[in-house]
């Protein structure tokens, strides 16, 4: 079971820490809210192939 997700320097997200409670967790929100970015970050954490464009640059 996934209990948390820490995201650093992915697209628009500089730093984000999520904690998931027991039971069903649903990601909902408006178009453009960043749900797909969270799913991409989760994919990277589990070893899925990724695009280097997802990594935030250090300007």
N, CA, C and O atoms as a GROMACS GRO file, in nm:
protein
  236
    1UNK      N    1   0.084  -0.117   0.000
    1UNK     CA    2   0.000   0.000   0.000
    1UNK      C    3   0.089   0.124   0.000
    1UNK      O    4   0.188   0.130   0.072
    2UNK      N    5   0.052   0.220  -0.079
    2UNK     CA    6   0.124   0.347  -0.086
    2UNK      C    7   0.079   0.435   0.030
    2UNK      O    8  -0.040   0.461   0.046
    3UNK      N    9   0.175   0.481   0.110
    3UNK     CA   10   0.138   0.565   0.225
    3UNK      C   11   0.180   0.710   0.206
    3UNK      O   12   0.131   0.798   0.277
    4UNK      N   13   0.269   0.737   0.112
    4UNK     CA   14   0.311   0.874   0.090
    4UNK      C   15   0.386   0.890  -0.041
    4UNK      O   16   0.433   0.792  -0.099
    5UNK      N   17   0.397   1.012  -0.086
    5UNK     CA   18   0.470   1.043  -0.209
    5UNK      C   19   0.537   1.178  -0.190
    5UNK      O   20   0.471   1.276  -0.157
    6UNK      N   21   0.668   1.183  -0.211
    6UNK     CA   22   0.743   1.308  -0.207
    6UNK      C   23   0.788   1.340  -0.348
    6UNK      O   24   0.851   1.257  -0.414
    7UNK      N   25   0.757   1.458  -0.394
    7UNK     CA   26   0.791   1.500  -0.531
    7UNK      C   27   0.881   1.622  -0.520
    7UNK      O   28   0.850   1.717  -0.449
    8UNK      N   29   0.992   1.618  -0.592
    8UNK     CA   30   1.086   1.730  -0.595
    8UNK      C   31   1.125   1.758  -0.739
    8UNK      O   32   1.162   1.668  -0.813
    9UNK      N   33   1.116   1.884  -0.779
    9UNK     CA   34   1.166   1.932  -0.907
    9UNK      C   35   1.110   1.856  -1.028
    9UNK      O   36   1.184   1.813  -1.115
   10UNK      N   37   0.979   1.841  -1.031
   10UNK     CA   38   0.912   1.779  -1.145
   10UNK      C   39   0.818   1.883  -1.205
   10UNK      O   40   0.725   1.930  -1.140
   11UNK      N   41   0.844   1.918  -1.329
   11UNK     CA   42   0.769   2.018  -1.406
   11UNK      C   43   0.748   2.144  -1.322
   11UNK      O   44   0.845   2.215  -1.296
   12UNK      N   45   0.627   2.174  -1.278
   12UNK     CA   46   0.599   2.295  -1.201
   12UNK      C   47   0.613   2.277  -1.051
   12UNK      O   48   0.607   2.374  -0.976
   13UNK      N   49   0.633   2.154  -1.007
   13UNK     CA   50   0.639   2.125  -0.864
   13UNK      C   51   0.782   2.136  -0.814
   13UNK      O   52   0.870   2.059  -0.856
   14UNK      N   53   0.806   2.231  -0.724
   14UNK     CA   54   0.939   2.241  -0.663
   14UNK      C   55   0.951   2.142  -0.548
   14UNK      O   56   1.050   2.070  -0.538
   15UNK      N   57   0.849   2.139  -0.460
   15UNK     CA   58   0.852   2.048  -0.345
   15UNK      C   59   0.708   2.017  -0.305
   15UNK      O   60   0.626   2.107  -0.287
   16UNK      N   61   0.678   1.887  -0.291
   16UNK     CA   62   0.544   1.844  -0.250
   16UNK      C   63   0.555   1.714  -0.173
   16UNK      O   64   0.623   1.621  -0.217
   17UNK      N   65   0.489   1.707  -0.059
   17UNK     CA   66   0.483   1.586   0.022
   17UNK      C   67   0.336   1.550   0.043
   17UNK      O   68   0.260   1.629   0.099
   18UNK      N   69   0.297   1.431  -0.002
   18UNK     CA   70   0.159   1.384   0.014
   18UNK      C   71   0.158   1.263   0.106
   18UNK      O   72   0.246   1.178   0.099
   19UNK      N   73   0.059   1.256   0.191
   19UNK     CA   74   0.036   1.138   0.275
   19UNK      C   75  -0.102   1.085   0.243
   19UNK      O   76  -0.198   1.162   0.235
   20UNK      N   77  -0.113   0.954   0.225
   20UNK     CA   78  -0.240   0.891   0.190
   20UNK      C   79  -0.294   0.814   0.310
   20UNK      O   80  -0.220   0.743   0.378
   21UNK      N   81  -0.423   0.830   0.336
   21UNK     CA   82  -0.488   0.757   0.444
   21UNK      C   83  -0.526   0.618   0.395
   21UNK      O   84  -0.519   0.589   0.275
   22UNK      N   85  -0.565   0.532   0.488
   22UNK     CA   86  -0.610   0.399   0.450
   22UNK      C   87  -0.741   0.409   0.374
   22UNK      O   88  -0.820   0.501   0.395
   23UNK      N   89  -0.763   0.314   0.285
   23UNK     CA   90  -0.886   0.312   0.207
   23UNK      C   91  -0.865   0.370   0.069
   23UNK      O   92  -0.752   0.383   0.022
   24UNK      N   93  -0.974   0.403   0.005
   24UNK     CA   94  -0.972   0.454  -0.131
   24UNK      C   95  -0.920   0.597  -0.133
   24UNK      O   96  -0.966   0.681  -0.056
   25UNK      N   97  -0.825   0.624  -0.221
   25UNK     CA   98  -0.777   0.759  -0.244
   25UNK      C   99  -0.803   0.794  -0.389
   25UNK      O  100  -0.766   0.717  -0.479
   26UNK      N  101  -0.865   0.906  -0.414
   26UNK     CA  102  -0.894   0.950  -0.550
   26UNK      C  103  -0.830   1.086  -0.573
   26UNK      O  104  -0.838   1.175  -0.488
   27UNK      N  105  -0.767   1.102  -0.689
   27UNK     CA  106  -0.711   1.231  -0.727
   27UNK      C  107  -0.812   1.300  -0.818
   27UNK      O  108  -0.841   1.252  -0.928
   28UNK      N  109  -0.866   1.410  -0.772
   28UNK     CA  110  -0.964   1.484  -0.850
   28UNK      C  111  -0.924   1.631  -0.856
   28UNK      O  112  -0.844   1.677  -0.774
   29UNK      N  113  -0.979   1.702  -0.951
   29UNK     CA  114  -0.951   1.845  -0.959
   29UNK      C  115  -0.982   1.900  -1.096
   29UNK      O  116  -1.016   1.827  -1.189
   30UNK      N  117  -0.968   2.029  -1.106
   30UNK     CA  118  -0.994   2.100  -1.232
   30UNK      C  119  -0.892   2.060  -1.337
   30UNK      O  120  -0.784   2.008  -1.306
   31UNK      N  121  -0.926   2.085  -1.462
   31UNK     CA  122  -0.832   2.067  -1.572
   31UNK      C  123  -0.712   2.159  -1.548
   31UNK      O  124  -0.728   2.277  -1.518
   32UNK      N  125  -0.593   2.104  -1.562
   32UNK     CA  126  -0.473   2.184  -1.542
   32UNK      C  127  -0.428   2.194  -1.397
   32UNK      O  128  -0.339   2.273  -1.366
   33UNK      N  129  -0.488   2.115  -1.308
   33UNK     CA  130  -0.453   2.122  -1.167
   33UNK      C  131  -0.326   2.044  -1.132
   33UNK      O  132  -0.270   2.065  -1.025
   34UNK      N  133  -0.279   1.956  -1.221
   34UNK     CA  134  -0.154   1.884  -1.198
   34UNK      C  135  -0.171   1.736  -1.166
   34UNK      O  136  -0.075   1.672  -1.122
   35UNK      N  137  -0.288   1.680  -1.188
   35UNK     CA  138  -0.309   1.538  -1.158
   35UNK      C  139  -0.216   1.450  -1.240
   35UNK      O  140  -0.158   1.355  -1.187
   36UNK      N  141  -0.201   1.480  -1.368
   36UNK     CA  142  -0.114   1.398  -1.452
   36UNK      C  143   0.033   1.412  -1.412
   36UNK      O  144   0.111   1.319  -1.430
   37UNK      N  145   0.072   1.528  -1.360
   37UNK     CA  146   0.210   1.547  -1.312
   37UNK      C  147   0.235   1.454  -1.194
   37UNK      O  148   0.342   1.392  -1.185
   38UNK      N  149   0.138   1.444  -1.103
   38UNK     CA  150   0.152   1.352  -0.990
   38UNK      C  151   0.162   1.208  -1.036
   38UNK      O  152   0.242   1.131  -0.981
   39UNK      N  153   0.084   1.170  -1.135
   39UNK     CA  154   0.091   1.034  -1.188
   39UNK      C  155   0.225   1.008  -1.257
   39UNK      O  156   0.280   0.899  -1.247
   40UNK      N  157   0.277   1.108  -1.328
   40UNK     CA  158   0.410   1.095  -1.390
   40UNK      C  159   0.518   1.077  -1.282
   40UNK      O  160   0.608   0.996  -1.298
   41UNK      N  161   0.508   1.154  -1.174
   41UNK     CA  162   0.604   1.143  -1.063
   41UNK      C  163   0.596   1.005  -0.999
   41UNK      O  164   0.698   0.945  -0.966
   42UNK      N  165   0.474   0.954  -0.980
   42UNK     CA  166   0.456   0.821  -0.925
   42UNK      C  167   0.517   0.716  -1.018
   42UNK      O  168   0.579   0.620  -0.973
   43UNK      N  169   0.498   0.734  -1.147
   43UNK     CA  170   0.559   0.643  -1.244
   43UNK      C  171   0.711   0.643  -1.236
   43UNK      O  172   0.774   0.537  -1.240
   44UNK      N  173   0.770   0.762  -1.224
   44UNK     CA  174   0.915   0.770  -1.211
   44UNK      C  175   0.962   0.700  -1.084
   44UNK      O  176   1.065   0.633  -1.085
   45UNK      N  177   0.886   0.715  -0.976
   45UNK     CA  178   0.923   0.653  -0.849
   45UNK      C  179   0.917   0.501  -0.856
   45UNK      O  180   0.988   0.433  -0.782
   46UNK      N  181   0.833   0.448  -0.942
   46UNK     CA  182   0.820   0.303  -0.954
   46UNK      C  183   0.900   0.246  -1.071
   46UNK      O  184   0.887   0.127  -1.102
   47UNK      N  185   0.983   0.328  -1.135
   47UNK     CA  186   1.073   0.278  -1.237
   47UNK      C  187   1.023   0.284  -1.379
   47UNK      O  188   1.085   0.226  -1.468
   48UNK      N  189   0.914   0.353  -1.403
   48UNK     CA  190   0.861   0.365  -1.540
   48UNK      C  191   0.952   0.455  -1.623
   48UNK      O  192   1.023   0.540  -1.570
   49UNK      N  193   0.950   0.434  -1.753
   49UNK     CA  194   1.026   0.523  -1.842
   49UNK      C  195   0.969   0.663  -1.833
   49UNK      O  196   0.849   0.682  -1.814
   50UNK      N  197   1.056   0.761  -1.848
   50UNK     CA  198   1.013   0.899  -1.832
   50UNK      C  199   1.078   0.986  -1.938
   50UNK      O  200   1.173   0.946  -2.005
   51UNK      N  201   1.026   1.103  -1.952
   51UNK     CA  202   1.080   1.204  -2.043
   51UNK      C  203   1.164   1.301  -1.962
   51UNK      O  204   1.121   1.345  -1.855
   52UNK      N  205   1.280   1.336  -2.010
   52UNK     CA  206   1.365   1.427  -1.932
   52UNK      C  207   1.306   1.567  -1.922
   52UNK      O  208   1.352   1.648  -1.841
   53UNK      N  209   1.205   1.596  -2.002
   53UNK     CA  210   1.135   1.724  -1.994
   53UNK      C  211   1.055   1.740  -1.867
   53UNK      O  212   1.012   1.850  -1.833
   54UNK      N  213   1.034   1.630  -1.795
   54UNK     CA  214   0.959   1.636  -1.667
   54UNK      C  215   1.044   1.692  -1.555
   54UNK      O  216   0.991   1.742  -1.456
   55UNK      N  217   1.176   1.684  -1.568
   55UNK     CA  218   1.267   1.731  -1.462
   55UNK      C  219   1.280   1.882  -1.472
   55UNK      O  220   1.313   1.937  -1.576
   56UNK      N  221   1.253   1.947  -1.361
   56UNK     CA  222   1.254   2.093  -1.352
   56UNK      C  223   1.398   2.145  -1.361
   56UNK      O  224   1.488   2.090  -1.297
   57UNK      N  225   1.420   2.250  -1.439
   57UNK     CA  226   1.556   2.306  -1.451
   57UNK      C  227   1.585   2.400  -1.334
   57UNK      O  228   1.494   2.451  -1.270
   58UNK      N  229   1.713   2.421  -1.308
   58UNK     CA  230   1.757   2.507  -1.196
   58UNK      C  231   1.796   2.644  -1.249
   58UNK      O  232   1.914   2.675  -1.257
   59UNK      N  233   1.701   2.723  -1.286
   59UNK     CA  234   1.732   2.859  -1.338
   59UNK      C  235   1.758   2.956  -1.229
   59UNK      O  236   1.785   3.074  -1.256
   0.00000   0.00000   0.00000
